Amino acid sequence: MDKRDKIIWLVVLVALIALPAVGLSRYLQRVSSLIFVYMILALSLNIITGYMGQISLGHAAFYAIGAYTSSLLSEHFGWNFLLTCLCAIIMTGFIGWLFSIPTMKLSGTYLAIITMGFGEIIKVVIVNWESLTHGTYGVQRIAKPEFFGIEMKTTNNGMYYLCLIFVVLTVLFCMALERSKLGRTLRAIKDDPLASSLMGIELGHYKRLAFTISTAIAGAAGALYAHLSGYVDANSFNSDVSMMILSIVIFGGMGSIKGMLLGAGILVSFPEVFRFVAEYRFVVYGLILIVMMVFRTNGLLGGNSKRPYTFPRFVKVKEGEVKPDGAAGGK
């Protein structure tokens, strides 16, 4: 990270810290906190999709596991948020590791289908295991986090700053991961799995490790969301949420930390700013992704993000004319 990037990060952080001072309403604070939660989710999925190059369509399942673990521990045992959040991270990471053992031999479409199926399984379990999850009623009146006798609420900016702290910690962790041996190895696996294997890299081990870390971070986001909203049920973690997280990763730019933050800020706030098209937000998201695939294949800040935006060129080649790459036109 050069000096210019450090200044940008510092300015953005100071602006976010000072934002509640301008008098944000409770509604805007909740939206801002929700954006922070989706930033964490996007950063977690970016480890699988951006660094490792695998598509997961069931990331909301691990988001749900973290939310239910934290909320149920808080409800039944009255544990404080830090302890329940830690348990949510451990539980979600462990389940992610178990899930990765048989599935990490798969890739591409097959892995995407398996993860989507796992997401539906978790949703069915939540609805039918009524003795634990309260079924369709969900977990209600989830206690707000409390530190030194101060309850973290939207009225005192507590939840806003708590979510912001988690975003900062997640960004710092992802930056360290990106520069670590693990991060370089995951990128090598993404670029050429065969060459990586021939160089002695155990693909299965690193894929399982990446999946475990990714799902553990998603569990932390789930714990935050549960205590932010005060209520969770199965519909809070449906397939639309998984598609939303994946859309943020693709739109922001796979492999880019700044892209995850920018993508979450734009896509999560979009239905709030343009409420007249809120019901069709996934149609709009689909159109955005199509446009990005045509004009900006690496996303807003992913890959060669410093290159200018380019439009596709359609060159008509006459019969018998030789194209620049040496291939002849015509039949």
C-alpha positions as CSV (number, residue, x, y, z in Angstrom):
1,M,0.0,0.0,0.0
2,D,1.5,3.3,-1.1
3,K,1.3,6.7,0.7
4,R,-1.7,7.8,-1.5
5,D,-3.7,4.7,-0.6
6,K,-3.0,5.2,3.1
7,I,-4.3,8.8,2.9
8,I,-7.5,7.7,1.1
9,W,-8.1,5.0,3.7
10,L,-7.6,7.5,6.5
11,V,-9.8,10.1,5.0
12,V,-12.6,7.7,4.4
13,L,-12.3,6.3,8.0
14,V,-12.4,9.8,9.5
15,A,-15.5,10.7,7.4
16,L,-17.3,7.5,8.5
17,I,-16.5,8.2,12.2
18,A,-17.7,11.8,11.9
19,L,-20.8,10.9,9.9
20,P,-23.2,10.5,12.9
21,A,-22.2,13.9,14.1
22,V,-24.2,15.5,11.3
23,G,-27.3,14.2,12.8
24,L,-28.2,10.9,11.0
25,S,-31.8,9.7,11.6
26,R,-32.4,6.3,13.1
27,Y,-33.4,5.1,9.7
28,L,-30.2,6.2,8.0
29,Q,-28.1,4.8,10.9
30,R,-29.8,1.4,10.4
31,V,-29.2,1.5,6.6
32,S,-25.5,2.5,7.2
33,S,-25.1,-0.3,9.7
34,L,-26.7,-2.8,7.2
35,I,-24.2,-1.6,4.6
36,F,-21.4,-2.3,7.0
37,V,-22.7,-5.9,7.6
38,Y,-22.8,-6.5,3.8
39,M,-19.3,-5.1,3.5
40,I,-18.2,-7.9,5.9
41,L,-20.2,-10.5,4.0
42,A,-18.7,-9.4,0.6
43,L,-15.2,-9.4,2.1
44,S,-15.8,-13.0,3.3
45,L,-17.1,-14.3,0.0
46,N,-14.3,-12.5,-1.8
47,I,-11.9,-15.0,-0.2
48,I,-13.6,-17.8,-2.0
49,T,-14.6,-16.1,-5.2
50,G,-12.0,-13.3,-5.6
51,Y,-8.9,-15.1,-4.3
52,M,-9.7,-18.7,-5.0
53,G,-11.9,-18.3,-8.1
54,Q,-14.8,-20.5,-6.9
55,I,-18.5,-19.5,-7.0
56,S,-20.7,-20.0,-3.9
57,L,-24.4,-19.5,-4.2
58,G,-25.2,-20.4,-0.6
59,H,-23.2,-18.0,1.5
60,A,-26.4,-16.8,3.2
61,A,-26.4,-20.2,5.0
62,F,-23.3,-19.4,7.0
63,Y,-24.6,-15.9,7.6
64,A,-27.7,-17.6,9.1
65,I,-25.7,-20.0,11.2
66,G,-23.8,-17.1,12.7
67,A,-27.0,-15.1,13.4
68,Y,-28.8,-18.0,15.0
69,T,-25.8,-19.1,17.1
70,S,-25.3,-15.7,18.6
71,S,-29.0,-14.9,19.1
72,L,-29.8,-18.3,20.7
73,L,-26.8,-18.1,23.1
74,S,-27.9,-14.6,24.1
75,E,-31.5,-15.7,24.6
76,H,-30.9,-18.9,26.6
77,F,-27.7,-18.0,28.5
78,G,-27.7,-14.3,28.6
79,W,-24.0,-14.2,27.4
80,N,-22.6,-10.8,26.3
81,F,-22.2,-10.1,22.6
82,L,-18.4,-10.6,22.3
83,L,-18.7,-14.1,23.7
84,T,-21.7,-15.0,21.5
85,C,-20.0,-13.5,18.4
86,L,-16.9,-15.5,19.1
87,C,-19.0,-18.7,19.4
88,A,-20.8,-17.8,16.1
89,I,-17.4,-17.4,14.4
90,I,-16.1,-20.8,15.7
91,M,-19.4,-22.6,15.0
92,T,-19.7,-21.2,11.4
93,G,-16.1,-21.8,10.6
94,F,-16.3,-25.4,11.9
95,I,-19.4,-26.1,9.8
96,G,-17.8,-24.5,6.8
97,W,-14.7,-26.8,7.3
98,L,-17.0,-29.9,7.5
99,F,-18.9,-28.8,4.4
100,S,-15.6,-28.2,2.5
101,I,-14.2,-31.7,3.1
102,P,-16.4,-33.5,0.5
103,T,-17.1,-30.5,-1.7
104,M,-13.7,-28.8,-2.3
105,K,-12.9,-31.5,-4.9
106,L,-15.6,-29.9,-7.0
107,S,-15.3,-26.6,-8.8
108,G,-17.2,-24.3,-11.2
109,T,-20.9,-25.1,-11.8
110,Y,-20.9,-28.2,-9.6
111,L,-19.6,-26.4,-6.5
112,A,-22.1,-23.5,-7.1
113,I,-25.0,-26.0,-7.2
114,I,-23.8,-27.8,-4.1
115,T,-23.5,-24.6,-2.1
116,M,-27.0,-23.4,-3.3
117,G,-28.4,-26.8,-2.1
118,F,-26.7,-26.4,1.2
119,G,-28.3,-23.0,1.6
120,E,-31.8,-24.5,1.1
121,I,-31.0,-27.3,3.5
122,I,-30.1,-24.8,6.3
123,K,-33.3,-22.9,5.6
124,V,-35.4,-26.0,5.9
125,V,-33.6,-27.0,9.2
126,I,-34.3,-23.5,10.6
127,V,-38.0,-23.8,9.8
128,N,-38.5,-27.3,11.1
129,W,-36.3,-27.5,14.2
130,E,-38.8,-25.5,16.2
131,S,-37.5,-26.6,19.6
132,L,-34.2,-24.8,18.9
133,T,-34.9,-22.1,16.3
134,H,-38.6,-21.4,17.1
135,G,-39.4,-22.3,13.5
136,T,-41.3,-19.8,11.5
137,Y,-41.6,-17.4,14.5
138,G,-37.9,-16.8,14.5
139,V,-35.9,-15.5,17.4
140,Q,-37.4,-12.3,18.8
141,R,-36.3,-9.5,21.1
142,I,-32.6,-10.2,20.7
143,A,-30.7,-8.2,23.2
144,K,-28.5,-5.3,22.1
145,P,-24.7,-5.6,22.7
146,E,-23.6,-4.0,26.0
147,F,-20.2,-2.7,26.9
148,F,-19.3,-1.3,30.3
149,G,-23.0,-0.8,31.1
150,I,-23.7,1.1,27.9
151,E,-26.2,-0.5,25.5
152,M,-25.3,-0.3,21.8
153,K,-28.4,1.1,20.1
154,T,-29.2,3.2,17.1
155,T,-30.3,6.1,19.3
156,N,-26.8,6.5,20.8
157,N,-24.9,5.6,17.6
158,G,-23.7,2.4,19.4
159,M,-24.6,-0.1,16.7
160,Y,-23.2,2.1,14.0
161,Y,-19.8,2.3,15.6
162,L,-19.8,-1.4,16.5
163,C,-20.5,-2.4,12.9
164,L,-17.8,0.1,11.7
165,I,-15.3,-1.4,14.1
166,F,-16.0,-4.9,12.7
167,V,-15.6,-3.6,9.1
168,V,-12.2,-2.1,10.0
169,L,-11.0,-5.3,11.7
170,T,-12.2,-7.4,8.7
171,V,-10.5,-5.1,6.2
172,L,-7.2,-5.2,8.1
173,F,-7.5,-9.0,8.3
174,C,-8.1,-9.3,4.6
175,M,-5.2,-7.0,3.8
176,A,-2.9,-9.2,5.9
177,L,-4.3,-12.3,4.2
178,E,-3.8,-10.8,0.8
179,R,-0.1,-10.2,1.5
180,S,0.4,-13.6,3.3
181,K,1.6,-16.9,1.9
182,L,-2.0,-18.1,2.0
183,G,-3.2,-15.2,-0.1
184,R,-0.5,-15.7,-2.7
185,T,-1.2,-19.4,-2.8
186,L,-4.9,-18.9,-3.3
187,R,-4.3,-16.6,-6.2
188,A,-1.9,-19.1,-7.7
189,I,-4.5,-21.8,-7.5
190,K,-7.0,-19.5,-9.1
191,D,-4.7,-18.7,-12.0
192,D,-3.6,-22.3,-12.7
193,P,-4.6,-25.2,-10.5
194,L,-2.6,-27.7,-12.5
195,A,0.6,-25.7,-12.3
196,S,0.1,-25.1,-8.6
197,S,-0.4,-28.8,-8.0
198,L,2.7,-29.7,-9.9
199,M,4.7,-27.2,-7.7
200,G,3.7,-29.2,-4.6
201,I,0.7,-27.1,-3.5
202,E,-1.9,-29.3,-1.9
203,L,-5.0,-27.8,-3.5
204,G,-7.6,-29.4,-1.2
205,H,-5.9,-28.2,2.0
206,Y,-5.7,-24.6,0.9
207,K,-9.2,-24.6,-0.5
208,R,-10.6,-26.0,2.8
209,L,-8.6,-23.4,4.8
210,A,-9.9,-20.5,2.6
211,F,-13.5,-21.8,2.9
212,T,-13.2,-22.1,6.7
213,I,-11.9,-18.5,7.0
214,S,-14.5,-17.2,4.7
215,T,-17.5,-18.8,6.5
216,A,-16.1,-17.8,9.9
217,I,-16.2,-14.1,8.8
218,A,-19.7,-14.6,7.5
219,G,-20.6,-15.9,10.9
220,A,-19.4,-12.7,12.5
221,A,-21.6,-10.7,10.1
222,G,-24.6,-12.9,11.0
223,A,-24.0,-12.2,14.7
224,L,-23.9,-8.5,14.0
225,Y,-27.0,-8.6,12.0
226,A,-29.0,-10.5,14.6
227,H,-28.2,-8.0,17.3
228,L,-28.7,-5.1,15.0
229,S,-32.2,-6.1,13.8
230,G,-33.3,-7.7,17.1
231,Y,-35.2,-10.4,15.1
232,V,-34.2,-13.2,12.8
233,D,-36.1,-15.9,10.9
234,A,-35.5,-18.2,7.9
235,N,-36.6,-15.6,5.4
236,S,-33.8,-13.2,6.5
237,F,-31.3,-15.6,4.9
238,N,-33.0,-16.8,1.7
239,S,-31.3,-17.3,-1.7
240,D,-31.9,-13.7,-2.6
241,V,-29.3,-12.7,0.1
242,S,-26.8,-15.1,-1.4
243,M,-27.3,-13.6,-4.8
244,M,-27.0,-10.1,-3.3
245,I,-23.6,-10.9,-1.7
246,L,-22.3,-12.5,-5.0
247,S,-23.6,-9.5,-6.9
248,I,-21.6,-7.2,-4.7
249,V,-18.4,-9.2,-5.2
250,I,-18.8,-9.2,-9.0
251,F,-19.9,-5.6,-9.2
252,G,-17.2,-4.3,-6.9
253,G,-14.4,-6.3,-8.5
254,M,-13.4,-9.8,-7.5
255,G,-10.2,-9.8,-5.5
256,S,-10.4,-6.1,-4.6
257,I,-10.9,-5.1,-1.0
258,K,-11.9,-1.5,-1.9
259,G,-14.3,-3.0,-4.5
260,M,-16.1,-4.9,-1.9
261,L,-16.7,-1.8,0.2
262,L,-17.8,0.3,-2.8
263,G,-20.0,-2.4,-4.2
264,A,-21.8,-3.0,-0.9
265,G,-22.3,0.8,-0.4
266,I,-23.9,1.1,-3.9
267,L,-26.0,-2.0,-4.1
268,V,-27.3,-2.0,-0.6
269,S,-28.2,1.7,-0.6
270,F,-29.7,1.5,-4.1
271,P,-33.2,0.3,-3.1
272,E,-33.3,2.8,-0.3
273,V,-32.4,5.7,-2.6
274,F,-34.6,4.6,-5.5
275,R,-37.6,3.2,-3.6
276,F,-39.9,3.4,-6.7
277,V,-37.9,0.5,-8.2
278,A,-37.2,-1.4,-4.9
279,E,-39.5,-4.3,-5.9
280,Y,-37.5,-4.8,-9.1
281,R,-34.0,-4.4,-7.5
282,F,-32.9,-7.8,-8.5
283,V,-33.8,-7.1,-12.1
284,V,-31.8,-3.9,-11.9
285,Y,-28.9,-5.9,-10.3
286,G,-29.0,-8.3,-13.2
287,L,-28.9,-5.6,-15.7
288,I,-26.0,-4.0,-13.9
289,L,-24.1,-7.3,-13.9
290,I,-24.7,-7.8,-17.7
291,V,-23.4,-4.3,-18.4
292,M,-20.4,-4.9,-16.2
293,M,-19.6,-8.1,-18.0
294,V,-19.7,-6.3,-21.3
295,F,-17.9,-3.1,-20.5
296,R,-16.0,-3.9,-17.3
297,T,-15.4,-7.6,-16.9
298,N,-13.2,-7.2,-13.8
299,G,-15.8,-5.1,-11.9
300,L,-15.4,-1.5,-10.7
301,L,-12.1,-1.9,-8.9
302,G,-11.1,-5.5,-9.7
303,G,-8.2,-6.7,-11.8
304,N,-7.0,-4.1,-14.3
305,S,-9.1,-1.4,-12.6
306,K,-6.7,1.3,-13.6
307,R,-7.4,0.8,-17.3
308,P,-10.0,3.2,-18.8
309,Y,-13.5,2.0,-19.4
310,T,-13.6,0.6,-22.9
311,F,-16.5,-0.2,-25.3
312,P,-16.5,-3.4,-27.3
313,R,-15.3,-3.0,-30.9
314,F,-17.0,-4.8,-33.7
315,V,-14.8,-4.9,-36.8
316,K,-16.2,-6.1,-40.0
317,V,-13.7,-8.2,-42.0
318,K,-14.1,-8.6,-45.7
319,E,-13.8,-11.9,-47.4
320,G,-10.2,-12.7,-48.1
321,E,-8.9,-9.9,-45.9
322,V,-6.3,-10.9,-43.3
323,K,-7.0,-9.7,-39.7
324,P,-4.2,-8.3,-37.5
325,D,-3.7,-11.6,-35.7
326,G,-3.0,-13.3,-39.1
327,A,-6.3,-15.2,-39.4
328,A,-8.1,-14.9,-42.7
329,G,-11.6,-13.6,-43.0
330,G,-14.4,-15.1,-44.9
331,K,-15.3,-18.7,-44.8
